[in-house]
Amino acid sequence: MEEVLGSERIKELLEQYVPKKREIVMHEYKGVIFPLGVFKPSVLQALETWEARPEDVFVVSYAKAGTTWLQEVVSAIANGGDLEKLNKTHTYFRVPFIEATSFFQGSDIPETYEIVDKMKSPRTIKSHLPGHLLPPDVFKKKARIVYVARNPKDMCVSYYYYHTMHQALPTPKSWNDFFEDFYTGKITFGPWWEHYLFYWNLRHEPNVLFVKFEDMKKDLKAVVERVTEFMNYTLTDDVINGIVDHCSFESMKKNPMTNPDSLRDRIRKQLDQQAKKEEDDTLVEPKQEKISFMRKGKVGDWRNHFTVAQNEAFDAFVQEKLAGSGLAFDY
């Protein structure tokens, strides 16, 4: 994305950007609900005929399954482990979120997929779209897909906190209400089990790699090596180790080029400056100042949120939905 817009233009837009209040309106597109302000029907429709390239690498996941973590691994590999280069551009711009509307609304910036069109190959691209909404040309051209899945209990908790901080998503009334929405699949990006199973059933295809969040936690180097081989790159052990260090949760959380909080904080700073200059009730106030996009990155945090009844019901539900698939998770 940066190679299209230019780093100076990105800097200029960030400095000028002031978010405005937007009514959160949900819409349904082919059986999946989306917030209108971020995922437009016109964009989702345009992606149906969008042209992929065989060299593309898509990082795909359900929301809060480890996407930012895996996309940085993919981006690091695609850049040959050049960490100095990576740290000059935020991951948001290196791995564009193809179905999302740019947060620079009202500017001269086109839709994200239009920016991706102008990027040089090989392109690394992020998507949360369920399989039936991912551009069909991705499958036709056999572009590489690296899919990351996380145990749904921890994903539910992470997604709950994400809703409490994200301006474009409806704020949950309570944990129990959010749990019910997640449980039934009445949530942005639809039922998580359908999302998972679509890509899980493609795992034996040569252009699809299915990765689990928990495996990244157990042995990140092994996953980096798998992804490197899948992307058909040859990297030295020293370079692999450098990528592993760069992509550790602790390093990414501290690094302003890998933590989405750095963009949010910059926007908030601009918001504060604007608020001092004028009284404008259309300016957005942050939902939650203390919640980080990269919150904990742990396995098992669900135990601090699920009631006994919720856990029992969810276990039975997962067993029913994933029965016979061979897909299982560590909790």
Secondary structure, DSSP 8 states (H G I E B T S, - for coil): -HHHH-HHHHHHHHHH---B-----EEEETTEEEETTTS-HHHHHHGGG----TT-EEEEESTTSSHHHHHHHHHHHHTTT-HHHHTTS-HHHHS-BTTS--S-TTSS---HHHHHHTS-SS-EEEE---TTTS-HHHHHTT-EEEEEE--HHHHHHHHHHHHHH-TTS---S-HHHHHHHHHHT-SBT--HHHHHHHHHTTTTSTTEEEEEHHHHHH-HHHHHHHHHHHTT----HHHHHHHHHHTSHHHHHH-TTT-THHHHHHHHHHHHHHHHH---TTB---S-SS--SS----SSGGGGT--HHHHHHHHHHHHHHTTTT------
